Amino acid sequence: MSFLTSRVSAISSYFAERLAFGLPEQVGTPREEALFIIDGVGGFQFAPLLVRRALRQIGSPLCTVWFDWQYGLTGEIWTDLMWLRRNRVMGAKLARKLLAFRRANPGVRIHVLAVSGGAGIAVFALESLRGRPIVDTLVLTCPALSPEYDLAPALRTANRCYALVSEKDKFILGLGTTLFGTTDRRFCSAAGRVGFRLPRNLSHDDRSEYEKLNEILWTPELRRDGHAGGHVSWSSVRFVGKHLLPLLRGEPLLPTRKLSL
């Protein structure tokens, strides 16, 4: 029942936000910090709309920027998931946007929130930055990447990284990515369900980058915050309103887990 309730709540909030405010590329003025939001496959844009609704409800002035990377008509999930070459091109495009934003707003801290398949786009973008320290906080929510994907090149460009992981995400990040593949084209349960693992044969410097990665595991207690453990339930206005800003400050209210190095 909590799964159904959270989904109904998310959908109603999604339509309320879209009807009232639309989906502009940028909302707010970048003064101290800004959040780039990259949604998952299919182009539904749940993440930017629900995050903006939560920020509005708590009275946050945080500037948000929506990055549109999906292909074709809304709902065309397979192309977004499977077209690796295009996704790397879109990652490079996002990297250019981040650099342009940094040049235009040199004193503003930049955060990136990426969801499911969008986590792949964000990681590809940060890899394209080639170690330039651009991002303050990277948040990977239910990332549809393979568990052993090498995050070290992306982590070099960020001060910290959080990954939201839920073992209850069995349908999309378990069965779905096993049958149809992850964003990096591996056929297995995704990191958003089982967590990340250290790739083999990492150099000492690359292993040290993983110190920046903190995983937040779903627990039943999070139902009180509106997160029932499913693929989209993290996006409840209640969960985002309570937990997003502390994450961006590097002060999570939830327990975190580091990989064993």
C-alpha positions as a LaTeX table, in Angstrom:
\begin{tabular}{lrrr}
\hline
Residue & $x$ (\AA) & $y$ (\AA) & $z$ (\AA) \\
\hline
Met1 & 0.00 & 0.00 & 0.00 \\
Ser2 & 2.86 & 2.43 & 0.78 \\
Phe3 & 4.23 & 1.81 & $-2.74$ \\
Leu4 & 0.89 & 2.73 & $-4.31$ \\
Thr5 & 0.42 & 5.73 & $-2.04$ \\
Ser6 & 3.88 & 7.13 & $-2.82$ \\
Arg7 & 3.36 & 6.70 & $-6.56$ \\
Val8 & $-0.04$ & 8.39 & $-6.53$ \\
Ser9 & 1.39 & 11.25 & $-4.46$ \\
Ala10 & 4.34 & 11.69 & $-6.85$ \\
Ile11 & 2.11 & 11.72 & $-9.94$ \\
Ser12 & $-0.33$ & 14.23 & $-8.46$ \\
Ser13 & 2.55 & 16.50 & $-7.39$ \\
Tyr14 & 4.11 & 16.16 & $-10.84$ \\
Phe15 & 1.00 & 17.34 & $-12.66$ \\
Ala16 & 0.29 & 20.08 & $-10.13$ \\
Glu17 & 3.78 & 21.52 & $-10.61$ \\
Arg18 & 3.75 & 21.24 & $-14.38$ \\
Leu19 & 0.33 & 22.84 & $-14.75$ \\
Ala20 & 1.13 & 25.68 & $-12.36$ \\
Phe21 & 4.70 & 26.54 & $-13.38$ \\
Gly22 & 5.61 & 24.64 & $-16.56$ \\
Leu23 & 9.14 & 23.38 & $-17.13$ \\
Pro24 & 11.52 & 26.28 & $-17.77$ \\
Glu25 & 15.19 & 25.42 & $-18.18$ \\
Gln26 & 16.20 & 27.53 & $-15.19$ \\
Val27 & 14.29 & 28.59 & $-12.10$ \\
Gly28 & 15.76 & 31.15 & $-9.72$ \\
Thr29 & 18.86 & 33.31 & $-9.76$ \\
Pro30 & 22.23 & 31.65 & $-9.12$ \\
Arg31 & 23.58 & 33.52 & $-6.11$ \\
Glu32 & 25.46 & 31.11 & $-3.85$ \\
Glu33 & 24.66 & 27.70 & $-5.36$ \\
Ala34 & 22.80 & 26.02 & $-8.20$ \\
Leu35 & 21.48 & 22.52 & $-8.82$ \\
Phe36 & 21.59 & 20.83 & $-12.23$ \\
Ile37 & 18.91 & 18.13 & $-12.49$ \\
Ile38 & 19.16 & 15.22 & $-14.94$ \\
Asp39 & 16.08 & 13.00 & $-15.11$ \\
Gly40 & 15.95 & 9.35 & $-16.12$ \\
Val41 & 15.00 & 7.73 & $-19.42$ \\
Gly42 & 11.76 & 8.50 & $-21.21$ \\
Gly43 & 11.67 & 12.28 & $-20.95$ \\
Phe44 & 8.91 & 12.49 & $-18.34$ \\
Gln45 & 10.98 & 14.96 & $-16.25$ \\
Phe46 & 9.71 & 13.79 & $-12.88$ \\
Ala47 & 12.91 & 14.84 & $-11.12$ \\
Pro48 & 13.09 & 18.54 & $-12.06$ \\
Leu49 & 9.39 & 19.06 & $-11.45$ \\
Leu50 & 9.19 & 17.28 & $-8.10$ \\
Val51 & 12.46 & 18.72 & $-6.81$ \\
Arg52 & 11.33 & 22.22 & $-7.71$ \\
Arg53 & 7.99 & 21.63 & $-6.01$ \\
Ala54 & 9.71 & 20.46 & $-2.83$ \\
Leu55 & 12.10 & 23.42 & $-2.83$ \\
Arg56 & 9.20 & 25.82 & $-3.35$ \\
Gln57 & 7.28 & 24.30 & $-0.45$ \\
Ile58 & 10.19 & 24.65 & 1.98 \\
Gly59 & 10.93 & 28.17 & 0.77 \\
Ser60 & 14.40 & 27.43 & $-0.61$ \\
Pro61 & 15.88 & 29.99 & $-3.05$ \\
Leu62 & 18.14 & 27.35 & $-4.61$ \\
Cys63 & 18.54 & 27.93 & $-8.35$ \\
Thr64 & 17.74 & 24.84 & $-10.44$ \\
Val65 & 18.73 & 24.08 & $-14.03$ \\
Trp66 & 17.07 & 21.28 & $-15.98$ \\
Phe67 & 19.14 & 19.44 & $-18.59$ \\
Asp68 & 17.19 & 17.83 & $-21.43$ \\
Trp69 & 19.12 & 14.85 & $-22.82$ \\
Gln70 & 16.42 & 12.35 & $-23.78$ \\
Tyr71 & 15.71 & 11.34 & $-27.37$ \\
Gly72 & 12.45 & 11.47 & $-29.29$ \\
Leu73 & 8.95 & 11.48 & $-27.91$ \\
Thr74 & 8.11 & 11.26 & $-24.22$ \\
Gly75 & 8.05 & 7.63 & $-23.17$ \\
Glu76 & 10.67 & 6.43 & $-25.67$ \\
Ile77 & 12.72 & 4.73 & $-22.97$ \\
Trp78 & 14.59 & 2.13 & $-25.00$ \\
Thr79 & 16.57 & 4.56 & $-27.13$ \\
Asp80 & 17.57 & 6.55 & $-24.06$ \\
Leu81 & 18.72 & 3.42 & $-22.29$ \\
Met82 & 20.53 & 1.65 & $-25.12$ \\
Trp83 & 22.13 & 4.30 & $-27.34$ \\
Leu84 & 25.48 & 4.51 & $-25.58$ \\
Arg85 & 27.24 & 6.58 & $-28.22$ \\
Arg86 & 24.55 & 9.27 & $-28.17$ \\
Asn87 & 24.47 & 9.23 & $-24.37$ \\
Arg88 & 28.20 & 9.94 & $-24.22$ \\
Val89 & 27.66 & 12.81 & $-26.67$ \\
Met90 & 24.93 & 14.16 & $-24.39$ \\
Gly91 & 27.28 & 13.79 & $-21.44$ \\
Ala92 & 29.82 & 15.93 & $-23.26$ \\
Lys93 & 27.07 & 18.49 & $-23.96$ \\
Leu94 & 26.22 & 18.62 & $-20.27$ \\
Ala95 & 29.90 & 19.10 & $-19.47$ \\
Arg96 & 30.00 & 22.13 & $-21.77$ \\
Lys97 & 26.91 & 23.53 & $-20.05$ \\
Leu98 & 28.53 & 23.12 & $-16.65$ \\
Leu99 & 31.68 & 24.88 & $-17.83$ \\
Ala100 & 29.67 & 27.71 & $-19.40$ \\
Phe101 & 27.67 & 28.10 & $-16.18$ \\
Arg102 & 30.90 & 28.20 & $-14.16$ \\
Arg103 & 32.35 & 30.92 & $-16.41$ \\
Ala104 & 29.15 & 32.98 & $-16.14$ \\
Asn105 & 28.84 & 32.46 & $-12.37$ \\
Pro106 & 32.36 & 31.99 & $-11.00$ \\
Gly107 & 31.40 & 32.27 & $-7.34$ \\
Val108 & 28.43 & 29.90 & $-7.40$ \\
Arg109 & 28.72 & 26.33 & $-6.09$ \\
Ile110 & 27.40 & 23.78 & $-8.59$ \\
His111 & 25.59 & 20.61 & $-7.56$ \\
Val112 & 24.32 & 17.82 & $-9.82$ \\
Leu113 & 21.35 & 15.55 & $-9.09$ \\
Ala114 & 20.98 & 12.68 & $-11.56$ \\
Val115 & 18.31 & 10.00 & $-11.58$ \\
Ser116 & 18.37 & 6.40 & $-12.88$ \\
Gly117 & 19.53 & 6.48 & $-16.52$ \\
Gly118 & 20.37 & 10.16 & $-16.07$ \\
Ala119 & 23.08 & 9.10 & $-13.63$ \\
Gly120 & 24.95 & 7.72 & $-16.61$ \\
Ile121 & 24.69 & 11.04 & $-18.42$ \\
Ala122 & 25.98 & 12.90 & $-15.36$ \\
Val123 & 28.91 & 10.53 & $-14.90$ \\
Phe124 & 29.80 & 10.71 & $-18.60$ \\
Ala125 & 29.69 & 14.53 & $-18.30$ \\
Leu126 & 31.99 & 14.64 & $-15.31$ \\
Glu127 & 34.40 & 12.30 & $-17.08$ \\
Ser128 & 34.47 & 14.78 & $-19.98$ \\
Leu129 & 35.62 & 17.51 & $-17.61$ \\
Arg130 & 38.93 & 15.61 & $-17.30$ \\
Gly131 & 39.56 & 16.30 & $-13.67$ \\
Arg132 & 38.59 & 19.97 & $-13.60$ \\
Pro133 & 36.98 & 20.57 & $-10.17$ \\
Ile134 & 33.58 & 21.92 & $-11.19$ \\
Val135 & 30.97 & 20.11 & $-9.07$ \\
Asp136 & 30.58 & 20.53 & $-5.33$ \\
Thr137 & 28.09 & 17.69 & $-4.72$ \\
Leu138 & 27.05 & 14.87 & $-7.05$ \\
Val139 & 23.90 & 12.97 & $-6.06$ \\
Leu140 & 23.20 & 9.74 & $-7.95$ \\
Thr141 & 19.66 & 8.61 & $-7.23$ \\
Cys142 & 18.83 & 4.96 & $-8.10$ \\
Pro143 & 21.71 & 5.00 & $-10.63$ \\
Ala144 & 21.19 & 2.67 & $-13.60$ \\
Leu145 & 24.92 & 2.04 & $-13.93$ \\
Ser146 & 26.63 & $-1.30$ & $-13.48$ \\
Pro147 & 28.00 & $-1.83$ & $-9.96$ \\
Glu148 & 31.64 & $-1.97$ & $-11.08$ \\
Tyr149 & 31.52 & 1.03 & $-13.40$ \\
Asp150 & 34.70 & 3.05 & $-12.81$ \\
Leu151 & 33.57 & 6.26 & $-11.12$ \\
Ala152 & 37.09 & 7.55 & $-10.42$ \\
Pro153 & 37.37 & 9.86 & $-13.49$ \\
Ala154 & 34.01 & 11.44 & $-12.62$ \\
Leu155 & 34.79 & 11.72 & $-8.90$ \\
Arg156 & 37.91 & 13.76 & $-9.68$ \\
Thr157 & 35.66 & 16.64 & $-10.71$ \\
Ala158 & 33.46 & 16.58 & $-7.57$ \\
Asn159 & 34.08 & 17.31 & $-3.90$ \\
Arg160 & 31.64 & 14.66 & $-2.70$ \\
Cys161 & 29.20 & 12.10 & $-4.06$ \\
Tyr162 & 26.12 & 10.40 & $-2.62$ \\
Ala163 & 24.40 & 7.38 & $-4.16$ \\
Leu164 & 20.86 & 6.45 & $-3.09$ \\
Val165 & 20.50 & 2.68 & $-3.18$ \\
Ser166 & 17.40 & 0.55 & $-2.59$ \\
Glu167 & 17.33 & $-3.24$ & $-2.67$ \\
Lys168 & 13.54 & $-2.98$ & $-3.14$ \\
Asp169 & 14.08 & $-1.57$ & $-6.64$ \\
Lys170 & 13.80 & $-5.11$ & $-8.03$ \\
Phe171 & 11.71 & $-4.52$ & $-11.14$ \\
Ile172 & 13.48 & $-1.67$ & $-12.93$ \\
Leu173 & 17.03 & $-1.92$ & $-11.56$ \\
Gly174 & 16.93 & $-5.68$ & $-11.05$ \\
Leu175 & 14.93 & $-7.46$ & $-13.72$ \\
Gly176 & 14.88 & $-4.47$ & $-16.09$ \\
Thr177 & 18.62 & $-3.82$ & $-16.28$ \\
Thr178 & 19.38 & $-7.56$ & $-16.31$ \\
Leu179 & 17.21 & $-8.03$ & $-19.41$ \\
Phe180 & 17.76 & $-4.70$ & $-21.20$ \\
Gly181 & 21.04 & $-3.45$ & $-19.80$ \\
Thr182 & 22.36 & $-0.56$ & $-17.75$ \\
Thr183 & 23.23 & 2.84 & $-19.17$ \\
Asp184 & 26.82 & 1.64 & $-19.64$ \\
Arg185 & 25.48 & $-1.48$ & $-21.42$ \\
Arg186 & 26.04 & $-4.21$ & $-18.85$ \\
Phe187 & 23.35 & $-6.80$ & $-18.19$ \\
Cys188 & 23.02 & $-7.12$ & $-14.43$ \\
Ser189 & 21.31 & $-5.64$ & $-11.39$ \\
Ala190 & 22.23 & $-1.95$ & $-11.35$ \\
Ala191 & 24.19 & $-0.09$ & $-8.69$ \\
Gly192 & 20.99 & 1.68 & $-7.63$ \\
Arg193 & 19.78 & $-1.67$ & $-6.30$ \\
Val194 & 22.93 & $-3.48$ & $-5.10$ \\
Gly195 & 25.36 & $-0.60$ & $-4.57$ \\
Phe196 & 28.67 & 0.20 & $-6.25$ \\
Arg197 & 31.75 & $-2.03$ & $-6.05$ \\
Leu198 & 35.39 & $-1.17$ & $-6.55$ \\
Pro199 & 36.48 & $-2.00$ & $-10.10$ \\
Arg200 & 39.41 & $-4.36$ & $-10.46$ \\
Asn201 & 42.97 & $-3.14$ & $-10.94$ \\
Leu202 & 42.40 & 0.44 & $-9.81$ \\
Ser203 & 45.48 & 2.55 & $-9.28$ \\
His204 & 46.18 & 3.96 & $-5.82$ \\
Asp205 & 45.06 & 7.43 & $-6.97$ \\
Asp206 & 41.84 & 6.09 & $-8.43$ \\
Arg207 & 41.07 & 4.13 & $-5.24$ \\
Ser208 & 41.50 & 7.32 & $-3.23$ \\
Glu209 & 38.81 & 9.03 & $-5.33$ \\
Tyr210 & 36.29 & 6.51 & $-4.01$ \\
Glu211 & 36.68 & 8.09 & $-0.57$ \\
Lys212 & 34.30 & 10.74 & $-1.89$ \\
Leu213 & 31.53 & 8.20 & $-2.54$ \\
Asn214 & 28.93 & 7.71 & 0.19 \\
Glu215 & 26.03 & 5.31 & $-0.29$ \\
Ile216 & 22.68 & 5.84 & 1.42 \\
Leu217 & 20.81 & 2.57 & 1.74 \\
Trp218 & 17.03 & 2.43 & 1.89 \\
Thr219 & 15.57 & 1.19 & 5.17 \\
Pro220 & 11.91 & 0.68 & 6.15 \\
Glu221 & 12.16 & 3.71 & 8.44 \\
Leu222 & 12.31 & 5.93 & 5.35 \\
Arg223 & 8.65 & 5.23 & 4.71 \\
Arg224 & 7.99 & 7.91 & 7.33 \\
Asp225 & 9.72 & 10.38 & 5.00 \\
Gly226 & 7.69 & 9.31 & 1.99 \\
His227 & 10.27 & 6.94 & 0.45 \\
Ala228 & 8.74 & 3.47 & 0.12 \\
Gly229 & 11.84 & 2.01 & $-1.54$ \\
Gly230 & 10.62 & 1.85 & $-5.14$ \\
His231 & 12.26 & 3.36 & $-8.20$ \\
Val232 & 10.44 & 6.69 & $-8.04$ \\
Ser233 & 9.42 & 6.94 & $-4.39$ \\
Trp234 & 12.63 & 8.81 & $-3.46$ \\
Ser235 & 11.07 & 11.73 & $-5.36$ \\
Ser236 & 8.24 & 12.32 & $-2.90$ \\
Val237 & 8.05 & 15.99 & $-2.01$ \\
Arg238 & 8.39 & 15.05 & 1.65 \\
Phe239 & 11.63 & 13.08 & 1.15 \\
Val240 & 13.22 & 15.66 & $-1.14$ \\
Gly241 & 12.19 & 18.55 & 1.11 \\
Lys242 & 13.73 & 16.95 & 4.16 \\
His243 & 16.90 & 15.36 & 2.78 \\
Leu244 & 18.10 & 17.13 & $-0.38$ \\
Leu245 & 19.54 & 20.34 & 1.06 \\
Pro246 & 21.49 & 18.56 & 3.83 \\
Leu247 & 23.02 & 16.31 & 1.17 \\
Leu248 & 24.12 & 19.30 & $-0.88$ \\
Arg249 & 25.76 & 20.77 & 2.22 \\
Gly250 & 27.59 & 17.51 & 2.86 \\
Glu251 & 25.60 & 17.01 & 6.07 \\
Pro252 & 23.26 & 14.06 & 5.34 \\
Leu253 & 20.55 & 13.32 & 7.88 \\
Leu254 & 20.70 & 9.63 & 6.89 \\
Pro255 & 23.41 & 7.04 & 7.67 \\
Thr256 & 25.96 & 6.64 & 4.90 \\
Arg257 & 28.17 & 3.73 & 3.88 \\
Lys258 & 31.59 & 3.91 & 2.25 \\
Leu259 & 32.95 & 1.20 & 0.02 \\
Ser260 & 35.56 & $-1.04$ & 1.58 \\
Leu261 & 38.86 & 0.08 & 0.07 \\
\hline
\end{tabular}
